[in-house]
Amino acid sequence: NAGVTQTPKFQVLKTGQSMTLQCAQDMNHEYMSWYRQDPGMGLRLIHYSVGAGITDQGEVPNGYNVSRSTTEDFPLRLLSAAPSQTSVYFCATTPSPGSSGNTIYFGEGSWLTVV
Amino acid sequence: GDSVTQMEGPVTLSEEAFLTINCTYTATGYPSLFWYVQYPGEGLQLLLKATKADDKGSNKGFEATYRKETTSFHLEKGSVQVSDSAVYFCALSDQGGANNLFFGTGTRLTVIP
């Protein structure tokens, strides 16, 4: 997981609170994305970005917001946390979009609990 | 749409046993296929990949062959070790798109001495 840094690693939120999960990469990768991992469901794509200033929705975008003002950073914002957003969140990067053979690198994960 | 169907677990094997974890996919075009591994408390690491039909990916004794005719990418290892205990995810990458990954549900493998 070298080069992809996620913070915080653990967080407990109350329902209705907002927060931001940070993701930073120092590999100059164009593509960044956020996944959530839930038991029995694998990883599902929340939002992704193919370059600075460009974002798009994945499979499960509702309740989340992203921005990509720089190549290095791709924060994920929970607007009003709900218990259904209790999950493990992974940030991922790859050098360039559109090249499907490229390896995607994952951060170490952020464990979020909403009570 | 693109999807991955993965053998459900958990799988428990004795050390040195043979491992197969089945993975089939549905995709338009010619996706790249991956196996990722997640050790306890850690993120996902690429285990192996194959980018075109009949390619064989291999790493750390694990192998998987991209079979277009059966739309499969089964993971195999001839002799598992306790250190192979982890969750294994099959995934495909949408070809020509933004390179997003579509994951299977994961298979938890436990190897006992």
Interface residues (C-beta under 8 A of the other chain):
Chain A: N1 Y31 S33 Y35 G40 M41 G42 L43 R44 L45 Y48 V50 D56 G58 F90 A92 T94 S96 P97 G98 S99 S100 G101 N102 T103 I104 Y105 F106 G107 E108 G109
Chain B: V4 Q6 P31 S32 F34 Y36 E42 G43 L44 Q45 L46 K49 T51 F89 S93 D94 Q95 G96 G97 A98 N99 N100 L101 F102 F103 G104 T105 G106
